[in-house]
């Protein structure tokens, strides 16, 4: 610039400044609504508040431990509310009810009144509405429903509103079950999410198909479809510097002409450019900007001040229209456009955010926590039923604490295993506290039911039941009693399923001179199985690690016996010494086969036989004499060394989120390890020591036609400096043509094809990690003749990397962080005094081979049995008087009826208002029944009236598919519930009297 020009610039600037010396308070026009014909930019002010991640849920709420992360949710809510009250046009959405409910309870009546007005006016809107933003890969559908219901019912009770929008912006991939079950079936009009594969996102941007109509269920079809949208990048503001937290580095709008750095036009230009850029990849003239991100609005004025200015100046500029909005307003605008939308089916797994970075490791991260969540979920289901029978206590112990702990554990940085170690410990602690309270409810309920043969309710029972939460590590003091003093062990076995259950129970006992009696006092067949040293070592170490004491003398045997338990009820079994019983349990025969024997051994009591070779390199022959299925099966183990990021072109480590293998190493048996076979009338076991840190038992039960495999893996050695991810392989001869099927949150099975995606042409850069999928229930594969089904006892990752083979990732121990925020390696250890070693995992999986088409029933029925195991409660008695003084059998369903074994009662619960919540209902002949949405916060008929019907490209509008996919409405006189395939129906039952406490008619 010339000297003359520079002088002219300063003169103009001086005139401008001096002419505005008298400037006063500026009022910004924030009242703009939608303007037809213009590009409308919907500004959605939001915060994403993780319910635990780098800090615990408590630390996040109060803002402690800020050396890890400066985050305080209390500040967010304290700050946002006054800013909304200051301008009626401002809007804000809030999601995580686990935080909001804490804040709400601390507020004065005056503040609660003001917040209710903000909710009523639409300024403050609850989105999603669950206790947390749950994960969608490793969560079970029942847990997803329960945590959502907790939040939705609170919002309904306190504010009289029902959330309209699903908002799953941070989970690492998205499931079909989320779309149709936790979307359409809870009454949402739309569903927005943030994380889809980077290749998929690029294609959708190009085709303007980020927003779709998502039809997640083949069975329910269009009757459960939902409008769904992925954000262009993530859930943050658009590129161009639109962050306004205190100390953020991005430029604000400086509109005071008296000050330097006046930049209104520059910032308006930035806004318009970003809006047009997003509009170019979006259909219709409406786009949404997510104005916020993790733990933002801790000082809300800095955000709202800038948003006010943007709305004011952008609308003065006139090129685009900016407005305060919410996802609900945005959804209504999209619907009003009458656009036809692309159809999306299946799901958005697996997720990669860049090449070589597949977020499929977390499918198996922290397998012990995943198992704990699964066990507590099944226990909570049973505990709620028992609480229902005796009546919910408002002042004493109830199941609320376990409900809250389970809800928080579904968070996408909880059960996923992607949190810091101290946070994982906090989740487990909360589950343990919740279990302790629920355990008392269960013990009290069972004592009431066994002591009270009449309908008069519970008196003061003298029966004291114990339970065994550490039974998985062979530790159960209640069953390891000394029978020599004349005492009997009474076991009450509760069945939370809606059908009669025939099962095999295994408990540790101190000696083998015992007899087992059923509810009628008859001796039943039983078997004694000596425990392997590997299991006793596990017991000794983890009892000391978790309970801080040395366990009692190890049990001499596992006692196995068959049980028969009525639906929603219990049976009683008694164990006494041989002298008092006149019979005895059969000790297992034991044979050991050396590898050099070159012999074969057959196990199996019924239709199913397995033939093993002492030479472990040979496959197992699987023979079912009933179905005439024969197959060769080989079980093996391997590990993937974790990538350490040394490649300069793609320096991505494996970590809690990321699975990135660096080769494959097969694990072979070390030395001449023998094959140990135990046989008996109830079960046969084959024990194999794979190496010093892997042990396996293959088990067949009398009367069962599946194989149970129990494994111990760990501590994974890392002395060589390599992190390792341990998998098991089950190989068959099936010709599967790259195709297999995995479940979605324990519900639908989805077809997977190796190295293939339905929605785009996949560029394969990680042939293993890119083909891994989450497994909650199971995985199966098939050819033209047979199908191989495998079910799991916890969420984990798995695949079929080779035709005819299934692999499961059982355990992970890593030494590096994967740079996704945790800043901590996934290296779990347990300590006894000063000795710490890597975590050891014990678990089970189950498999079966059928003729083509015959495996579905087993997968569904037995899968529900895995989720809802028998609940065991123990007590002691002197003498043989139990049958004369107690109720020995009970069922909550009329004796003339049992639910079909393809229908499960997933909820039977007394609510805090005395009404009953029932899901997957059966015939019911008493009281008033109202069908509701899935989360029980609105009547279904009203929900259907409000539902938006979206147009799909290339489809007809006849609606016939919707009509065919649903069970008929419930007749108020007959009260018969009809369920279509994969349908879940929810009912609120209001009884006219309280006789239901004892039993209800079917």
N, C-alpha and C positions, 0 to 999 in steps of 0.2 A: 504494500500500500504506500502511496506517495505521502509526503509530509502534509500536503494540502488535504488529501483524502482523510488522513488520520485526524487532522484538526476538525474537519467537518463531522467525522464520526463522533468525537467527544462533545461537540456542540449539540448535536442531535440528542445524544444520550443525556446531556445536562438538562436540556429543555424538557425531555421526557420525564426525568426524575423530578425536576422542580415543579412541573405541572401537576404532579400527583402527590405533592407533599401532604395535602389534606385528605388523602385516601382514608376511608373508614372501614369498618367491619364489612366483609364481603359475604353476601348470601349466594350460595350455589344452588342452581336449579337442578334438583335430583329427582324430579317428579315424572320424568319421561317414561312412557310405556312403550309398547310395541308400535312401530310405525310401518304400516303396509307399504310395500314397494321399495323399502330400503333394506340394507343389510343390517340386521339387528344383532348386536353383541350383548348377550346375556351375561352379566357379571355376577358370578356366584361366589360370595364370600364364604370361606369355609376353613376349618382346621382339621387336620388328620391327627388324632391323638391315639397313639399305640397303647393298648392296654397291657403294657409291659414290653420291653425289648432290651434296650441298653440299661434301663433302670426298671425297678419293680413297679407294679401298678400303683402302690402307695407312694413311692418316691416320685413318680410322674405327677401324681395328683397334687401333692403338697409342695413340690419343687425342691426336694432335697437331693443330695448326692449330685450336685450340679457340676462337680469336677468331671463327671462322665458326659453329661449332656445338660445344657441349660434349658430345662423344660419344666413348666408348671401349669397344669391344666386348670387349677384353681384360678390363676391369674387370667387365663383366657376367658372363662365365663364371667368372672368379676368385671373384666374390662369390656366385654362385648355388650352386655345388657345395658349399661348407661349410654353407650353409643347408639344403640337401637332406639332408646327412649328419646335421644336428642333429635332424631330426624325420622319421621314416620315413613319415609320412602326407603330407608336403608333396610336391607335384609341380610339374614345369616342363616346358615344351616348347621345343625349339629347332629352327630352320629352316635358316638359311643355312650350308651346308657350306663355302663359301669362307672363312668366318671360323672355323668350328669346327675345320676341318682344320689351320689355322695354329696355333690354340691347342693342339690335341691334340699336335702335333709338339714343342711346347715343354715338355710335362709330364713329370714323373718317372714311373718305372714304378709307384711306389706310388700316385701320383695317378691314373694310367691304370687301375690295378686298381680303385680306388674308383669311378671313373666307370663302368667296365664293370658293377660291381655295381648302381649306380643305374639304368643302362639295363636291366639284366636284371630288376630288381624293378619296373620301370615308373614309377619316380619321375622319371626323365629320359627323355623320349620325343622321338625325332626325327620331325618332321612335315614333309611335303612332300619333304624330303630331297635336293633338288637343290643345286647349287653356289650358286644364287641363287634369288630369287623372280622368275622371268622374266616379262617382259611377255607379253601375249596378243594384242596387235593387230599389231605390226610385227615379230614374231619368226617365223622359218620353222620348220615342224614338225620338220625334221631337227635344227636347233639346239636346239629345246626338248627333243627326245629325248636328244641328246648330253649336254647339261648336266645333265639329270636322271640319266642313266646314271652319269656321273662321281660324283655324290653317293651314289647308291644302292649302287653297287659298293663304295665306301669303307665305308659303314655296314655292309654285309653282311660284308665282309672283317674289319673290326675288331670288330664287335659281334655278328655273327650274326643280325641282325634285319632286317626289311623294313618300311619305313614303310607305314602303313595309310591315312593321311589326306592329302588334298590341302588346302593352306592358302595360297590365293592372295589374301591379304587386302588388298593395296595396289595391284595393277595397275588401270588406269583403264578398266574394262570387261572383259568375259570372253568367251572364244571357245568355239565348239562343239568345236573340236579339243582344247582344254584339258579339256573335260568327258569326252569319250569316249577320246581317245588318251592324254593325260597324266593321266587320271583312272582310268577303268575298266581301260584296257589296261596300266597299270603295277601293277595290283592294289589300287588304293585302294578302300576301302569307302565313303568319303564325300569330299566336297569342299566347303570353306567359303571364302567370298569376301566382300569388303567393299563394293565400289563398283558399284552399279547405278543406273540413272537415277532421279532424285528422283521423277518421276511414277510410275514403275513401283513404286518402293519404297512410296509412299503407298498404292497400290492393293493391294499384297501384304500390307501391314500390316492393312488393313481386312478382307481375305479370309482372313487367316491362311495365306498362301501364300508366305511368305519361304523356307520349306523345301519342296523339290520332289524329284521324280525327274526327272533331266535326261537326255534322250535326244538326244545331240548329233549323231548320224549317222543320216541316213535310210537309208543302205546297210546299216549294221550293226544298226540297230534296237535292240530291247531287250537284245540280247546285249552291248551296250557302254554300258548306261545306268548312272547312278550317283546315289546320294542326295546332294543338294546343298543348301546353305543360305546365304542372305545374312543378314548381321547387321542388327539393327534400325536402326542408324545408321552405324556404322563399326566399326573393330577396336579401339576404346578401351573403357575401363570405361563402364558405363551412366551416364546423367545422375544427379547427386546427390552428386558429390564423392568419388569412389573412386580417387583417384590418390595414390600414397604414395612417390614418389621423394623423395630429400632435397630440401628447400626447396620442395616442391609446396605450393600455397596452400590445399589442401583439408583439412578437419578430420579428425584421426585419432580413434581411439577412446581417450579418456582415462578409464581405469578405475581409477585410483588415488584412492580416496576422500579421502586425505590432501591431495590437491592440488586447486586450484580447477579449474573448467571440466570437472568430471565430466560425461560425456555418453553413457554406455553406452546408455541407453534411446533417446535421440534418434537415435543412429547406427543402432541396431537398427531403429527405425521407418523411417529413411531407406532402409535395406536392403530391408525388407519392401515398402515402397511401390514401390521400383524393380523389385523382383522381380514383384510383381503386375501392374505396368504392362506389363512385357515378356510375362508369361504371357498377358495379354489379346490378344496378337497372335501367339501361338505355339500350335501344336497339341501335345497331350500335356502331361503335368505335368513336363516337363524343359525347362529353359532354360539357355543357356550365357552366362557373362559372360567377356569377354576382358579379363583383368586385366593390362593392360600396354599399351604402344604403342611408338613409335620409341625405340630405344636406352634402354629402361628397365631397371631392376634393376642399375644400376651400383653401387648399394649395396643389395643384395638384402634385407638384414635389415629395412629400413624397410618393405618390401612384405610380407614373410612375417610379421613381427610383427603387422601389422594384419589380414592374412588369418586368422592364427591366432585373433585376438580375434573377428573377425566370425563365424567358424565356431562358436566356443565360445558366444558370447552369443546369436547368432541361433537356434541349436539349443536353448539353454536357454529362449528365448522361446517356441519351438515352433510359431509360425504357418507358417513355411516351413522347409525343410531345406537347409542349406548344406554343401558338401563340396569338398575338393580334387579336381580332376578333370582330364581331358585330353579332346581331341576324340574319341579312340578310345572312352573310357568313355561319353561323351555319345552317340556313334553307336550303340553297343551298346544303350544305354537306349532310344533312339528306335526301334531295330529291334525290341526286345522288346515295345514297346507295340502292335505288330501293326496300326499305323495304315495307312490308304491315303493316298497323297500325290498332289498335283496333278502333272500331267505338264508338263515344260518342254522345248521343242524350240528349235532354232536357237541364238541367242547373246544376249549382253547388250551389243550395240553399236548406236548410239553411246551414250556415257555423258555425262550432264549432272548436275552437282551442284546446280544451281539454274537458274532461267530465265535465258536469254541466256549460259549458261556451258557450252557443249559442249566436251568434251575431245577434239576431233577435229583440233586443230592439230598435236598431236604425231605424228599419222600421217605428217607430212611434215617435221617439225623435224629439223635437221641432216642434210640429204639426202646429204652427202658421207660422213658417218659410217655412215649406213644402207647406202650402197653398199659401203663398205669391209668392213663386217661380212658382207654378202652374198657378196662376192668371196672373202673369207677362208674362209667356210663351204664354198663349192664347192671351194676349193683344199685345205682340210683333208680333205674326202672323198677327193680323188684322192691326196693325200699318204699317207693311211692305207693305201690299196690298195698303193701302191708300197712302203711300209714293210713290209707283209705279205709281199710277194714276196721281199724280201731278208732278212727277219728283223729283229725289233725289237732295238735296242741299249739296254741298260740303263745303260751307262757313257758312251756317246757321244751324238751328237745324236739326238733323236727328235721325235715330234710332240706331246709332252706340253705344252710351253709354249704352243703354238698352241691346243691343246684348252682349257687353263685360261683363256687370254685370251678365246677365243670364249665360254666358259661365263659369265664375268663380264660380257661385253658383252651378254648376253641379259637382264640385270637391267632392271627396269621403270623405272629412271632412267638407262639407258645407251643402248642402241640407240634408245630412244624419243626421245632428244634433249632430255630434260627436266632435265639436270644443268647445273651451272655449267661455264663454258668450260674452266677448268683441269682439271676432272674429265673432260670429253670428250677433252681432249688426252691425259690419262693412259690412257684406254681405247684410243685410237689407238696410243699408244706401246707398250702391251702387245701389241696385235695385230701391230705391226711387229716386235717382238722375237720373237714366236712364229713369224711368217712367216720370219724370217731363219734360224731353226733348222730349220723344216720345209723350207725351200728347199734346205738342205744335204742333208737326207734324200732329197728328190726327185732332186737332182743325182747323189747317190751311187747311188741305186737304178737310175736310168736308165743310168748309166755301167756298173753291174754287168750290167744286162740286155742292153745292146748289146755288151758285151765278152765275155760268157760264154755261148757257145752250148751248153754242156753243163749237166748238173745238179749240178756239183761245187761250186757256190757261187761267190762273188765273190773274185777275187784282188785285187791292187792295181792298180786301173784307172788308166790314164794319161789317160783322157778327162775333160775338165772342161767341164761344161755351165753356161751362164748362162741366167737367166730375166729377164723384163722386167715387173716389177710396175707400172711407170708407162706401160705401153703405151696406156692409155686417154687419155693426154695426148700421144700420138705420140712418146714417148721410149723408145727401145730401142737403146742402144749396141751390143748384141750383134748386131743385124741391120744396123746402119748401117756395115758394114765397107767397106774399099776393096778391090775385086776386081782392081785393076790389078796387084797383086803376085802374082797366080796362086793366091791362096787361094780355097777354096770355103766357102760357108756351109752347114752341116748343121743341119737342123731336125728334131728328134724330137718328134712330136705324140702325146701320150697322151690316150686316150679313157676316161674313168671310167664311162661308161655300159655297161649290159649288152647293148647292141645295136650293130651296125655303124653308124658315123657318116659321113654325107656332108655336108661343110660347105665353106664358103669362108673362107680365112684371109687376113688383111690385116696386113702388117708394113711399117714404114717402111724404105726403102733409100736409100743415098747417091747412087746413079746408076741410070740406066735400061737400061744395056747388060747385061742379065742373062737367063739361061735357067733354068727350073725343071725338075728331074728328080724322078720319083717313086721309090718304093722299089725298083722294078725297073730303074731307070736310064733310063726312057723320058722324053722331053720331054713336058711337059704344058702346056696352054694357060694363059697368065697375062696379067695386065693391069696397066698402070701408071696410077695415078690421082694427079694433082698435088694436094697438100694445100692447103686453103684457108688464107688468112692468119689467119682466126679461130682455127684449130687450132694454127698455129705460134705465135701470140701466147700462147695458153694454155700451150703447151709451154715457151716461154721463161720466162714468169713463174713457173710452179709448179716448174720444175726449180730455179730460183734460190731460191724460197721454201722448198722441202722439202730440197734437197740442198746448198744454200749455195754453188752454183757455177754458172757460166754453161754452158749446154749447148753441145755441139759444133755444127758447121755444120748447119743444118737439113737434114733429108732432102729429096731432090728429089721423091720419089714414095712413095705407098703401093703396095706390090706385093700384088696379089690373085691367088689361085690356088685351085683346088678340091682338097680332100683327101678321102681315104677311109681311115678308121681302124677296125681291128677292135675288137670289144667288150673292155673291160678290157685294152686293149693299146695298142700304138703303131705308127705308120708313120713312115718317114724320107723327108724331102724335101731335095734338095740344090739350092742356087742357085750358079751360076757365071757367069763373064763370057761374053758372046756368042761370043768367039773360041774358047773352049774347048768351048762347047756346040753351036755350029752352028745356033742358033735364037735367038729373042729374044721378049721380052715385048711385047705390043701396047700402045702408048700410047693413052690415052683421047682421043676426039675431044671438043672443047669448043665449045659454042655459047652465046652470050649473047643474051637476048631482053629488049628494053626494054619497059617497060609500055605505051609508045605504039604498039608493034607490032600489038597486037590479034590476035596469032596464037596457035596452039595447038602443043603439042609432045608427042609420044608417047614414053614410055620403057617398057622391059620387054623381056627377051630370050626369054621363054617364054610360058606360058599367061596369065600375069598382065600386064596393061597398065595404065598410068596415063596419062591425057591431061590435061596442065596447060594453063592459059591464061596468057599473059604478063600479062594483066590479073588481078591477084591477088585481085580481088573476086569472081571466078567460081569455082565449085567444081571439084574434080578428078573426072574420070570414071574410075571403077574398073571394069575389065572383066576377067573371067576366062573365057577361051575354052573351058576344059575343063569347068567347072561351069556355064557359061552364066549366071553371076551378073554383073549390071551394077548399079552404084550411083553416086550422086553423093555425094562426100565433100568436106567443107570443113574445113581445119585453120586454127585461129586461136589467138590468145593474148589474155589479159586479166590484170588484177590486181585483187585485193580490197584496198582501203585498210583498214588495221587500225584497229579501233575504239579510240578513245583515252580512253574512260571519262568523257566529259563529261556524259553524261545522268545527272541526279541520281537518277532513278527506278531505273536499272539501271547503275551505274557500273562496268562490267566491261571491262577492257582485253583486247585480244588479246595472247597471249604464247606461250611455249614449249608450254604445254598447250592453251590455249584458242584456238579459231578463232572470231573474231567479226568478220565483214566489215562495213564501213560503206559499202556501195554496190559497184558494179562499173564498171571502166574498161576498155574494149576497146583493145587495142594495135594500131595500124595502122602499116603500113610508112611510114617517114619518107622523103619525097621520091620521086624516080623511081629506085627500086632495081631493078637488072636481075635477071632469072632466069637462072642459069647451069646448063647441062645438060652432064654428062659421060657419054659412052657408051663401051662396050667389050664384048668378048666374054664377060666374067665378070659385070659389074655395070653398072648405070646409076645416076647420081646427079643429083638436082636440088637446087641450093644456093639458099637464100633468106636474105637478111639482113633480119630483121624490123625491127630498129632497132639502135641502137648497143650494146645489151647482150643481144640475143637473136639467135641464128643457128641455122638449121635445115638439115639435109640429109635428103632423102627418098631411100631407096635400095632398089633391086630387084636381087635376085641371080638369076643364071641357075639354072634348075631349082627355084627356091623359089616358093611361092605365097602369100607374105605380104609386107607392106611393113615396112621398118625405117626408123624416124625417129630420127635422132641430133640432139640439141639442145645448145646452149650457152646458159646463162642466167646473167647476172651480169656485173659487180657490179650488184645492184639499186640504183638511185639512191634516196637518201633526203634529198637536199638540200632537198626541199620540206617536210621534217619529218614525212612520212608513212611509217610502216611499210607494207610491201607483201607480198602473198602471190600468187605468180605461178602461173597455171594455163594449161593448153592445152586447147582444145576440139576434138573430132573429131565433126563433125555429119553425119548421114545422113538419109535420108528414111524410115527405119523408123518404124512406128507402134507405139510400145512401151508405151503406156498406163501410164505412171508406173513401169514395172517394169524392173528390171535385176538382175544377179547379180554378187556379189563373192566372192572366195575367203576361206576361213578358214585362215590360217596356211599357205597354199600347198596345202591339201588340198581339202576339200569346197567347192563353190560354194553360196552361200546366197541365196535369193530376197529381194530388197529391193523395197519399194514406197514411192515418194516420199510423205512426210508421213503415214506409216502405221506402226503397230507392232502386231504380232500379239497382244501380251499386254495392251494397254490402249488406250484412246482418247486418242491423242496430242493435246496442246495445242501447236500450232505457234507457237513464238516466234522461232525462227531458221530460216527456210526453206532457207538454204544450209548452214550449219554443222550443223544438225540432220539433214541428209540425207547427210552424209559418212560413209564407211566405210573401214576399213583395207584396203589391197590389197597382198598379197605376191606373188601369181602373176598375177592379172589380173581383168578385169571384162568382162562381155559383156551384150548386150541382144538382143532378138529380137522379131519380129512373126510373122505367120502364114506368111510366105514365106522370110525371111532371118534370119540371126543375125550380129551384128557382135561380134568378139572382139578384145580388146586385152590384151597381156601386157607386164609391166614388168620392169626390170632391178634394181629395189630396192623396198623397202617405201615406200609413199606413200599419201596419201589421195586419194579420188576419189568420183565420184558420177555420176548422170544427173539433172541439175537441170531439164533440158528434154527432152521426149520426142525420141527419136532421136539424142540427143547424149550423149557421154561426156566428162567433164572430169577432168583429173588435176592435182593441185597439185604442181608441180615444185620450188619453192623458196620460202623464207620469209625475210624480213629485217624485224625488228621493233625498235621503239625504246622500248617500254615493257614492264614486267613485268606478269604477269597475276595476281599476288597468290596464288600457290599454293606459295610457299615458296622458290623459287629466288632471288628478289630480284635478278634480273639480266635484262636484255633479251636476246632471241635475235638478236644482231647479230654474226654471225660475220665475221671479217676475216682476211686473210693479209697478211704483211709481208715486204718485201724491203728490207733495211737499214732506213732510216727511213721508207719509204713503205708505208703500209697502205691496203688497199682491201677492199671487201666481197667475200665469197666468191663465186667463180664455179663453177657446176655444169655438168658434162658428163654426158650420159646418153643412154639409148635407150629407146624403147618400140616395140612391134611390133603390127600389126593385120592382120586378115584378115576377109573377108566370105564367108559360105557359105550354101548353101541350108539351111533349117531342119533342125537335128539333125546337121549334118555338121561342126560346128566343135569338138566335144568332143575328138576324137582329136588335133587339132592343139594345142589348149590343153594337154592333158596331156603329149603327147610333146615338143612344142617347149618347153613350160614347163620340163620337166626338163633340156632341152638348155641353156636359159638359165642355170639354176642350176649346171649342170656343164659349163662351156665347155671346149674343148680346152686342154690344158696344153702350152705350147710351151717347149722347151728348145733352146738354140743352142750350137753349137761350130764351130770352124774346122778345116779340114783342108788339107794341102798335097797337090796332085795329085788323082787320081781313085781312090784305093785303098779308100775307105770300104766299098763294097759287098763287097769281097773279104775284109775284115778284121773286119767287125762284123755283128751281127744287125740287119737293117733293118726287120723286122716281128715283132710278138709279140702274142699274145693269151692272157689268163688263162683263157679259155673254149675248150673243144675246138672245133676248126675246123668240125666238123659241126653246131654248135649256136649259136644266138643267142637271147637272151631276147626275148620279144615286146616290141614297142615301147611297150606299156602296163604293163610291169613294170620297176621300177628297183631296182637294188641300192643302197640308201642307206647301208649300212655293210658294209665288209669290212675287218676290223681284227684284228691280233694283240693280245691282252690281255697284261697283265704276268705272267700265269701260264702263258703259252704257248698258251692256247686261242684259238680264233678266234671272233669275234663277227660274225654274218652276219644282215642284215635284208633282207627281201623276197627270200627265197631262191629259187633256181632248182633244176633237177635237179642232184643232187650224188651221186657214186657212190663216195666213199671215206671211211672213218672212221666215227666215232660222232657222231650228231646229237641234241641235246637241245633241245626247244622251251622257251622261257622267256617270262617277262613282257616287256613292251616295254623296260624298263630293265635287263633281264638280271640281276636279283637274286634270282629264284626260278623254279622250274620251272612251266610253265604249268598242268600237271595239278594241282599242289598249289594254285596260285592259284585255279583254278576251283572246287576243293573248298571253299575258304575264303570264296568270294564270297558276300556277302549278297544275297538276292533280295528286292527291295522291292516292296510292293504299290502299284499305280498306280490312281488313281480311274478307274472306268469301263472298266478293261481286264480281259481274261480271264487266267487263270493257267495256260493250257495249255503255254506255253513253246515253241510251234511256231515263232514268229517267231525266237527265239534259235537254233533248230536250222538254220533256213534261211539265216542270215546269215553263216555261217562256212565256211571251207575245211575239208576233212576232215583228221583227224589224219594225221601222216606215218607211212607204213608203214616200219618199220625195215629192211626188205629192199630195197624199191624206191626209197626215199628220194625220193619225188615230193611236191613241195609244191604244194598247191592254194590259190589266193588268191581269196577272194570280193571283190566290188567294194569298194574303199576299204580293204581289210584290209591291215594290216602284221603280218608274223610275224617273230619274232626267234629265232635259234638260236645255241647255243654248240656249237662243233664241236671235238672232241678227236681229233686225228690220231694214228694209231699210229706214223707215221714222218714225216720231214721233207721228203719229196720234193715236197710241195706248194709249196715255195719257188719252183719254176719255173713251174708251171701246174697247173691242176686240170681234171679231166674234167667235162663237163656231164652 
